Amino acid sequence: MGEILGILKDAFFQSDIIGRLIVIALGVASVIAWSIMLYKGLQVFSLRAACQKFNREFVGTNSVLALGIRLNPEEGPLQAICDAGFKSLKETLSAGGGDDRSLMFGELPRQLTDAEIEKVRTSMTCCLNVQRMQMMDQMVILSTIVSLSPFCGLFGTVWGVMMTFVQLAAQQGKKADLGQLAPGVSGALLTTVVGLMVAIPSVFGNNIILNMIDKICADMDMFVEMFIAKLRLERVKGQQEG
């Protein structure tokens, strides 16, 4: 490891100012990429676990209305979506002159119309989109680093090789040897190496996080549909079961 670091150090100091700036910029990009991957990775894994936990509770309940009295929107995206649905349901019942207090007992005060159910669905879908945008926050930065870092490294290499040959051409026909080419070329190739070192782990992290976000979004989409389906079957106050 020490030998490798020594080689990289020598190549860095053999680079020109442009090559050094590119290496430093790629180093900063690597720090940003790892910070985003760690933060977003922990966030999405936590959200995924919260979704699975609440989904098990939701599937196991007989009445979705009973969930409304113990919701905490801060505990996960499904709870936030469910809370948005209940708020819309209460507003709808209040606007129609109904009494929403029966919701605490797992009953609807009256049968909901299709338009009212669609209003609840719309509120939940809007909350779903907000949750999706929050999860995608900062991912564009990581995707940009993934895309640009190899190109920055390639640019540094092409620039370094070009400047090496420009310096050789300035010697006005004197015979060039490997000792003159090696320092410039090694310094030029360093930017490509650093660019790949930034891009490769960032690609893995970006894909894993995006895959987890897709799974959470699928959970949210299915939850909205299951919630609406159960809401249509909820018992109306005074209605006899059986």
C-alpha positions as CSV (number, residue, x, y, z in Angstrom):
1,M,0.0,0.0,0.0
2,G,2.8,2.4,0.9
3,E,4.5,1.7,-2.5
4,I,1.3,2.4,-4.3
5,L,0.8,5.7,-2.5
6,G,4.3,6.6,-3.3
7,I,3.8,6.0,-7.0
8,L,0.6,8.1,-7.0
9,K,2.4,10.8,-5.1
10,D,5.2,10.9,-7.6
11,A,2.7,10.9,-10.5
12,F,0.9,13.8,-8.9
13,F,4.0,16.0,-8.6
14,Q,5.0,15.1,-12.2
15,S,1.6,16.5,-13.4
16,D,1.2,20.0,-14.6
17,I,-1.1,22.5,-12.9
18,I,-4.2,21.4,-14.9
19,G,-3.6,17.7,-14.0
20,R,-3.2,18.6,-10.3
21,L,-6.4,20.7,-10.2
22,I,-8.3,17.8,-11.8
23,V,-7.0,15.3,-9.3
24,I,-7.9,17.7,-6.4
25,A,-11.4,18.2,-7.9
26,L,-11.9,14.5,-8.2
27,G,-10.8,14.0,-4.6
28,V,-13.4,16.5,-3.5
29,A,-16.0,14.8,-5.7
30,S,-15.1,11.5,-4.1
31,V,-15.7,12.9,-0.6
32,I,-19.0,14.3,-1.7
33,A,-20.0,11.0,-3.3
34,W,-19.2,8.9,-0.3
35,S,-21.0,11.4,2.0
36,I,-24.1,11.1,-0.1
37,M,-23.9,7.4,-0.4
38,L,-23.6,6.9,3.3
39,Y,-26.3,9.3,4.2
40,K,-28.8,8.3,1.6
41,G,-28.0,4.6,2.0
42,L,-28.8,4.7,5.7
43,Q,-31.9,6.8,5.0
44,V,-33.4,4.5,2.4
45,F,-32.7,1.3,4.4
46,S,-34.4,2.9,7.4
47,L,-37.4,4.0,5.3
48,R,-37.6,0.5,3.7
49,A,-37.7,-1.1,7.2
50,A,-40.3,1.4,8.4
51,C,-42.5,0.6,5.3
52,Q,-42.3,-3.1,5.8
53,K,-43.2,-2.8,9.5
54,F,-46.2,-0.5,8.8
55,N,-47.3,-2.6,5.9
56,R,-47.5,-5.7,8.1
57,E,-49.6,-3.8,10.6
58,F,-51.8,-2.5,7.8
59,V,-52.4,-5.9,6.3
60,G,-53.2,-7.4,9.7
61,T,-55.8,-4.9,10.6
62,N,-59.5,-5.4,9.9
63,S,-60.4,-1.7,9.6
64,V,-58.1,0.9,8.1
65,L,-60.0,3.5,10.0
66,A,-58.6,2.2,13.3
67,L,-55.1,3.2,12.1
68,G,-55.9,6.8,12.0
69,I,-55.7,7.4,15.8
70,R,-52.1,6.2,16.1
71,L,-50.4,7.6,13.1
72,N,-47.1,9.4,13.2
73,P,-46.1,10.8,9.8
74,E,-42.5,11.1,10.9
75,E,-42.1,7.4,11.3
76,G,-42.0,6.5,7.6
77,P,-43.5,7.3,4.1
78,L,-46.4,4.9,4.4
79,Q,-47.5,6.5,7.7
80,A,-47.2,9.9,6.1
81,I,-49.3,8.8,3.1
82,C,-51.9,7.1,5.4
83,D,-52.1,10.3,7.5
84,A,-52.6,12.4,4.3
85,G,-55.5,10.1,3.4
86,F,-57.1,10.4,6.8
87,K,-56.8,14.2,6.8
88,S,-58.5,14.3,3.4
89,L,-61.2,11.9,4.6
90,K,-62.0,14.0,7.6
91,E,-62.1,17.2,5.5
92,T,-64.4,15.5,3.0
93,L,-66.8,14.3,5.8
94,S,-66.8,17.7,7.5
95,A,-67.5,19.5,4.2
96,G,-70.4,17.2,3.6
97,G,-71.9,17.9,7.0
98,G,-71.0,14.5,8.4
99,D,-69.6,13.7,11.8
100,D,-66.1,12.3,11.6
101,R,-66.0,11.2,15.3
102,S,-67.2,7.8,14.3
103,L,-63.9,7.2,12.6
104,M,-62.4,6.6,16.0
105,F,-64.6,3.6,16.4
106,G,-63.8,2.2,13.0
107,E,-67.0,3.3,11.3
108,L,-67.9,5.7,8.5
109,P,-70.7,8.2,9.3
110,R,-72.1,7.6,5.8
111,Q,-71.3,5.9,2.6
112,L,-68.6,7.7,0.6
113,T,-69.2,8.6,-3.1
114,D,-66.8,7.7,-5.8
115,A,-65.8,11.4,-6.1
116,E,-65.0,11.6,-2.4
117,I,-62.9,8.4,-2.6
118,E,-61.0,9.8,-5.5
119,K,-60.3,12.9,-3.5
120,V,-58.8,10.8,-0.8
121,R,-56.7,8.9,-3.4
122,T,-55.5,12.2,-4.9
123,S,-54.3,13.5,-1.5
124,M,-52.5,10.3,-0.9
125,T,-50.9,10.4,-4.3
126,C,-49.7,13.9,-3.8
127,C,-48.1,12.9,-0.5
128,L,-46.5,9.9,-2.3
129,N,-44.9,12.2,-4.8
130,V,-43.6,14.4,-2.1
131,Q,-42.1,11.4,-0.4
132,R,-40.5,10.3,-3.7
133,M,-39.0,13.7,-4.3
134,Q,-37.5,13.8,-0.8
135,M,-35.9,10.4,-1.3
136,M,-34.5,11.5,-4.6
137,D,-33.0,14.6,-3.1
138,Q,-29.2,14.8,-3.6
139,M,-29.3,11.8,-5.9
140,V,-28.8,14.0,-9.0
141,I,-25.4,15.1,-7.4
142,L,-24.3,11.5,-7.0
143,S,-25.4,10.7,-10.6
144,T,-23.5,13.7,-11.9
145,I,-20.4,12.6,-10.2
146,V,-20.8,9.1,-11.6
147,S,-21.1,10.5,-15.1
148,L,-18.5,13.2,-15.0
149,S,-15.6,11.8,-13.1
150,P,-14.4,9.4,-15.9
151,F,-14.6,12.2,-18.4
152,C,-12.7,14.6,-16.1
153,G,-10.0,11.9,-15.7
154,L,-9.9,11.3,-19.5
155,F,-9.7,15.1,-20.1
156,G,-6.7,15.3,-17.7
157,T,-5.0,12.4,-19.5
158,V,-5.5,13.8,-22.9
159,W,-4.3,17.3,-21.7
160,G,-1.2,15.9,-20.0
161,V,-0.2,13.8,-23.1
162,M,-0.8,16.7,-25.4
163,M,1.4,19.0,-23.3
164,T,4.1,16.4,-23.1
165,F,4.3,16.2,-26.9
166,V,4.1,20.0,-27.1
167,Q,7.2,20.3,-24.9
168,L,9.0,17.6,-27.1
169,A,8.1,19.5,-30.2
170,A,9.6,22.7,-28.7
171,Q,13.0,21.0,-28.6
172,Q,13.3,21.6,-32.3
173,G,14.0,18.1,-33.6
174,K,16.2,16.9,-30.8
175,K,16.0,13.2,-30.2
176,A,13.5,12.3,-27.5
177,D,14.1,9.4,-25.1
178,L,11.8,7.4,-22.7
179,G,13.2,9.4,-19.8
180,Q,11.7,12.6,-21.2
181,L,8.3,11.0,-22.0
182,A,7.7,9.0,-18.8
183,P,7.2,11.8,-16.3
184,G,4.7,13.6,-18.3
185,V,2.8,10.5,-19.4
186,S,2.7,9.1,-15.9
187,G,1.4,12.3,-14.5
188,A,-1.2,12.5,-17.3
189,L,-2.5,8.9,-16.7
190,L,-3.0,9.7,-13.0
191,T,-6.2,11.7,-13.7
192,T,-7.7,8.7,-15.4
193,V,-6.8,6.4,-12.5
194,V,-8.3,8.8,-10.0
195,G,-11.4,9.4,-12.2
196,L,-12.1,5.6,-12.2
197,M,-11.4,5.3,-8.5
198,V,-14.2,7.9,-7.9
199,A,-16.6,6.5,-10.5
200,I,-16.5,2.8,-9.8
201,P,-17.7,2.8,-6.1
202,S,-20.1,5.6,-6.9
203,V,-21.8,3.5,-9.6
204,F,-22.3,0.7,-7.2
205,G,-23.6,3.0,-4.4
206,N,-25.9,5.0,-6.8
207,N,-27.4,1.8,-8.3
208,I,-28.0,0.2,-4.9
209,I,-29.7,3.3,-3.5
210,L,-31.9,3.9,-6.6
211,N,-32.9,0.2,-6.5
212,M,-34.0,0.6,-2.9
213,I,-35.9,3.8,-3.7
214,D,-37.7,2.0,-6.5
215,K,-38.8,-0.7,-4.0
216,I,-40.0,1.9,-1.5
217,C,-42.0,3.7,-4.3
218,A,-43.5,0.3,-5.3
219,D,-44.5,-0.2,-1.7
220,M,-46.1,3.2,-1.6
221,D,-48.0,2.7,-4.8
222,M,-49.4,-0.7,-3.6
223,F,-50.3,0.8,-0.2
224,V,-52.4,3.6,-1.8
225,E,-54.3,1.0,-3.9
226,M,-54.9,-1.3,-0.9
227,F,-56.0,1.6,1.3
228,I,-58.6,2.8,-1.2
229,A,-59.8,-0.8,-1.7
230,K,-60.2,-1.3,2.0
231,L,-61.8,2.1,2.4
232,R,-64.5,1.2,-0.1
233,L,-65.4,-1.8,2.1
234,E,-65.5,0.0,5.4
235,R,-68.6,-0.4,7.5
236,V,-71.0,2.6,7.7
237,K,-72.2,3.6,11.1
238,G,-75.4,1.8,12.1
239,Q,-74.9,-0.8,9.3
240,Q,-75.3,-4.4,10.4
241,E,-72.5,-6.8,9.7
242,G,-73.1,-10.1,8.2
